[in-house]
Amino acid sequence: MPWKEVSVMDERLRFVARVLEGEAMAEVCREFGISRKTGYKIFERYRSDGPVALCDRSRRPVRYANQLPEQIERLVVSTKQEKPHWGARKIRELLLRRLAGDVRVPAISTVHAVLDRHGLVKHDKRRRNKASGTALSPGAAPNDLWCVDFKGEFKLGNGRYCYPLTVTDHASRFLLECEALESTREIPAISAFERLFAQRGLPTAIRSDNGLPFASPNGLYNLSKLSVWWLRLGVGIERIKPGRPTQNGRHERMHLTLKQETTRPPGANIFQQQERFDRFRQEFNDERPHQGIAMKYPAEVYRPSQRPYVGLPEIQYPFHDRDVLVTACGRICMHRKKINVSTVLAGQKLGIKEVDDGIWLVSFLDYDLGYIDLDQRTLQTLDNPFGPRLLPMSQERSVTYVFGLDKAQAGGGSGIRTRDTVSRIHAFQACAFSHSATPPAALSIAPVRKRRKAC
């Protein structure tokens, strides 16, 4: 038997019919679940206008108290069309002069809303800090390059998710670490790398994708706290291009074997799953021959790193004017002014050097991050120093000692400069943060995004 369909109009007709038959208003209203006030209103409408009055009426207001008159709106639109490069502020001022107090002129925000409603406002495209990847090294020898990634999460027998953190040596295919973690947060990953570095030493570089915790989409130059920690240890960072897992193909191929042999079916809990990972790692390194290394075992090719892990080295900037500490909220304080840098550098020491009056060069380790204008209290970033990878202290990253320049050119005397820094200083001085001048292409000043609230 089909469901009986009932409309509001039918219910109102039934209500009116029963009242016309002589039933008491209170009893009928109680049965239909409405108040007596509503019942009398419906009945009076029927008596005055007939069945048509039982239909739903429009709830639109009769008049809008603050509605802009149509004539004024047309005048705003026509003025914008006459002056396409004028904004709401100038258009309102023109209306004030034209109307001369005869009509109340709308506010600037109302004028802007009218222009926006008619499609006469050009909206800036949202700038997104899109990852682009870095140059990739061949990693020909053991410990030249480690590859790291989180294999896709999967559900354990107890219903919890497991996030396997895997690390391999690129040259030898040696599976350095496969640890079952409960999340992809930075703190567990840093703890896992501390144990791995203490056991195997430090690599020259680490290759990862652009996801958390290896990179941060909102961090300065896409840095994360984990990658900043790697840089502090003298480990270079490499990132594959987004959507190009083949650039880390050897590691992804290991993930396929790991999934086939350890997750079907998964362990009952995180501890049983870790036991499976440990057995797989022992077999993968000591028993499984690999075609890419002439059918040798990875353990036969891999050798521990000659760079021991002894903790974080002390940072010194002997060629800078001073060093500053980044606060927990990602700021540095200079001359009683607070400048936002990035929370990923919280607790890190930066070197600053004055290159012009009120203009300071900011560096982290041997990477130039950008310039600070004390008047504007902003960090104007340079081209991404972590784009084309230059390993810390490598021979490719030569350093220029500027002794021949005078104080105005060198920014306060002799100092350490990378290849591009001297040309950027000249370009920066030519621009001098002038609001009317366009920054030269060599400087590539990017707009600073809004940071966190004050601490």
N, C-alpha and C positions, 0 to 999 in steps of 0.2 A: 504494500500500500504506500503510495507516495506521500511525502510530507505536504502538509497543508500550508500554502503560502498566504500570508496575511500582510497587507500594506497598511500604512498609517491612515491613508484616506478611507479605506474600508472600516477601520476601527472607529474613526470619527463618525462615519455614517451610522454605524450600529449604535454608537453612543447617543446620537441625536434621535434616532428612531425610538429607542427605549424611553428617552425622556418625553418624547411626543406621545407615547402610549400611556403616560401618566405615572411612571415609576418615580420614586423619590430621587431627587438630585444627589443627596448624600450617599444613598445606597449604590446608585449607578457609578458614581465617582470612585467609591471604595472598591468596587469590583474591577473597574478598569485601571486602578492604580494611579489616579491623578487627584489633585486637590480640587476642592469645590470651586476655588477661584478660577482654575483652569477650565473646569467644566462649564461654569456660567459664561466664560469668555467664548468658548467654542459654540455654545448654544445661541448666544446673542449674535455672533457673526452669521450663523445660519439663518436666523430670523430676519436679519437685515439684508443680506446679499444672496442667500440661497446656497445650494451645494458648492458653488464655485468658491465661496469664502472658506471652505474647509481645507483647501490646498495650502501647502506651505508658502509663507510669505517671504519676500527677500529680507535678509538681515542687513543689507547695505545701509549705512547711515544716510539720512536725508541730506545732510550737508557736512562738510569737513571744516572744522574751525580754522585750521591753519593751511588750507589748500591754497596753492599759488594760483592767482587768476590766470586764465588761459592767455589773455593778452600779454601779460608780463612774461609768461613762459615762451610765447612766440617771439617776443622781443629779445629775450636772452639767446635763443637759438639763432635768430637772424644776425645778431651782433657777432656771435661766434663764427658764423659762416662768412661774415664780412672781414673779421679779424681772426683768421684761423690759428695764429700763433699767440693769441692772447689767452691768459688764464682767467679763472673765476674772479680773482681779486681785481684785475684791471677792467673786466667787463662790468663788475658791480660799480666801480668808480665811474665808468662811462654812463651807466644808467642813472646814477645820482646826479650827474651834471645835466643829462638830457631831460629828466623828469622834473628836476628842480623842486623837489618836495611835494609835488602834486599827488604822487602815489608812493605808498610805502615800499621801499626797495628791499628785496629779500637779502638774507645774510649770505656771506661768502660760501658757506657750506651748502646752502640751498641752491645757489647758482651752480656750484660744482655738481650737485646731485642731478640737476636738470640737464646739464651737459653730458653727464655720464649716462643718463637714461636715454638720451638721443644718440648715443654712440659717438660723441664728439670729444671724448677723453681718451688719450692714448695711454694704455697701461704698459708699464715696463715688464718685460719678461723676467720671471723669477730666475735668479742666478743660482744654479746648483753646483756645489763643489763636487763635480763628477770626477771619479777616479779614472786615470788614464794609463796606469801601469808604469813600469820603469824598464830601463835596458837590462837585459838578462845576460849573465855570464855563463861560459860553458861548463864550469865546475868540473874540470878534467881530473883533478886529484882528490883523494879522500879529504874531507873537512874543508875543501874549498867552498862547497855549497851544500847546505842542508835544506830540505824541503819539508814544509809543515802544513798541516791542514786538519780540519775536523771532518771525519767521515760522517755521512748523513746519520742523524739520530735515529734510533729505533727503540721500540718498547720492550722492556724486560718482562719476565714472567710475573713479577709483582705489580705490574702496571706503571712503573716509573720509567723515565726515558734515560737512555745512555748516550753520551756524546764522546766517541773515541777520539782522543788527540793523538795524532800519528806524526812521527818525525823520521825521515830517512836521509841517508847520505846519497847525494846525487850521483857520484861517480861509482861507488861500490854497490849501490842498491841495499846497503845495510840498513835494516830496520832498527833505528836507535831507540825509539820509544813508541809504545802503544798503550795509552793509559785511558781507562774508563772513567770519565768525569760525568758529573750530574748536570753540568751547564757549560756554556761557552764564555763564562765571565773571566775577567782578567786575572783575578787573584789565584784561582786554582791553576790556571795556565802558567803563571809566573812561578808558582811553587814547583810545578812539574819540570819546568826548564831549569830551575835551580838545581834540582837533583840530577838532571841530565848533564848539565855543564860540569857539575862536581865530579861526575863519573867519566865523561868522555872528553872534557875540555871544551874550548870555544872554537866555533867555525869561523871562516872568513866572512861568510854572508849567509843569510837565511831567506829563502824564497817562499812567499805565501800568496794567497789571494787578497782581495780588498775588503774582506768581511771582518767582523769582530771576532776575537779581540786583537787580531794582527794589524788592523787598520781601523780608523774611526772616520765615518763620513762627515762628522761635524768638527773634527779636530783640525788644528792648524796643519796644513799640508797633508791632511788625512792621517796624521800620526795618532797613535794610541799610546797608552801608558806602557804596554808591553813592547812596542817598537822603540819607544824612547829608552826603555831599559836596555834593549839590545844595543842601541847606539852608545849608551854610556859604557857598555862593556867592549866597545870597539868592533862590534859585529855590524856589517853592512846589511841593508834591507833591500830586497828585491820583491817586486809585486808584478804578478801577471796582469794582462789586460782583462777588463771585465768581459765575461762571456767567452773567455779563451782558456778552458781547462787543459787544452792540449799543450799549453806552455809549461804545464806541470805534469806532463803525460806519464812519466815514470811513476810518480807518486800516485796518480789516479789509477794506474794499472794495478798497483799493489792493493789499493782499496777494493778492487773487484775480487781478488783472491781472499782478502781479509773477510769480506762479506760472505763469500761462499763457504768458508771453512769455520767461521766462528759465530755467525748470527742466525743460522738455520738449523735448529731452532735457537733462540737466544737463551741466555742463562736466566736462572730464577731471580737473581738479584745482582747488584753491582759487583759483589765479591766473586761470585761464580763466573761472571762474565770476564773479570780481570784475570782469573786463572786461565780461561780459554785464550785470552790475548797473550798471556805469557808463554803458553805452550806453542801458540802459532809463531810468536817472535823467535823462539828458540829453533823451531823447525825451518822458518824462513831464512834465518841467517846461517845455520850450521848444517842443514841437510838438503836444502832445495837448491839445485844448480840453476843458474840463470844464463840464458842464451846471450844476453847483452854483454856479459863479461866472460865470454868463451867457456860457458858451462862450468864456471867456478862457483864456489859458495861465496856469498857476500863476506863471511867472516875471514875468508882467505885473502880478500883484497883490502878490507878496511883496516886502518890503523888509528889508534886514538890520537887526538889533536895534541900538538906540541905547545899549545897555548893553554895553560892551566887557568881554571876559574878561581880567583882569589877575592871575589867581591868587587864592589864598585870602586873604581879608581877616583881619586880626588880631582876635581875640575879646577884648572887654573887658566887665567887669561892674562898672561904677562904683557901682551901688546895692546890691551884695552885700557881705557881710563879707569874703569872700576868694574866690579861685578855686582849683580843684584840677584836676590832670591825671589822666585815666583811664589806667590802666596797660594793658599789652599783653594782660593776662588779663581786662580788663573791670572793674577795681576802682578804688576811690578809697581813699586812706589818710587818716584823720582821728583825731587824738589817739591814735596808735599802734593804731588799729583799722582793719580792712579790711572794706569794704562792697562787695558785688557790685552792679554796675550793669548793664552789658551790653558784650560784646566788640565790638559794632558801633560803640561810641563810643570804642574804644581810640585813644589819642593825642589826644583832643579835650579842650578845657578847659571845665569846668563851673563855674557860679557857685553858691555856697552862702551862705545867710543864716539865722542863728539866729532862729527865731520863738518859741521857748520854751526852757526849760532842757533841753538835750540833744536838742532837736528842730530839725532844719535843713531848710530848703526848698532843693531842688536844681533848677537851671534850666540849660537848654542854649539858647543864643542868647536869644530872647524866649519860649521855651516852658518852662513849669513841668512838670518830670518827676514830682515827688513829694516825699515827706518822708523824712528819715533819722532813725531812732531809734538813738542811739548805744548804748543799753543792749541793744537787741535786734540791733543791727548789720545792719539790713535797710533796703531802700528800699521804702517803701509808695507804690505808684503811685497816681496820680489818674486821672480820666477821660482818655481818649486825647486829648491836645492836637492830634493830627494827624487827628482824626476829621472833624468839620465844619471844612473847610479855612479857615484864616485866613492869608493870605499874609504873609510877613515884611515888616514896615514898611508894611503897607497901612493905609488909612484906617479899614477896618472893625475892625481890631484896635487899639482905643483903649487907652491906658495910664493908669492912675490913680496919681497921686503922693499917697501917704498922709502928709500933714503933720499932720493934726488928731488922729491917734491917739497915745496915749501909748506908752511903750516896750513895755509888756506887750502892748498891742493890735497894734502895728505890727511886733513882732518885732525890737526893737532899734533903734528910731528911724525916721527917714524912709527911704523906699525906693520902688522901682518895683514896681508891682503891676498885674496884668491885671484884667479885669472880675471873674473868678471867684475870684481868689486871696484877697481879703479875707474873703469868706464862707467859703472853705475853711479859712482859718486859724482863724476862730472855731469852726467845726465840729470842726476837729482838736483845738483846745484843750479843747473840751467832752468829746471822747473821751479825749484825753491818753493814747492807747495803753493804756487800761485793759483788762486781760484779762477783767474781768467786764462791761464795758460794750460795747454794740453800736455800731459806728461809724455816725454819721448818714449819711443818704442823700446829703447834699451832699458828703460826703468821698469815698464810693465807694472805700474801701480794698480793693485786691485782694491776694490772697495772693501771696507772692513765690515763684517757682519755684526749684528747685535749680539752682545755677550750676556752672560748671566747677570742677575741682579747683584747689587752691592752686598758685600758680606756684612 
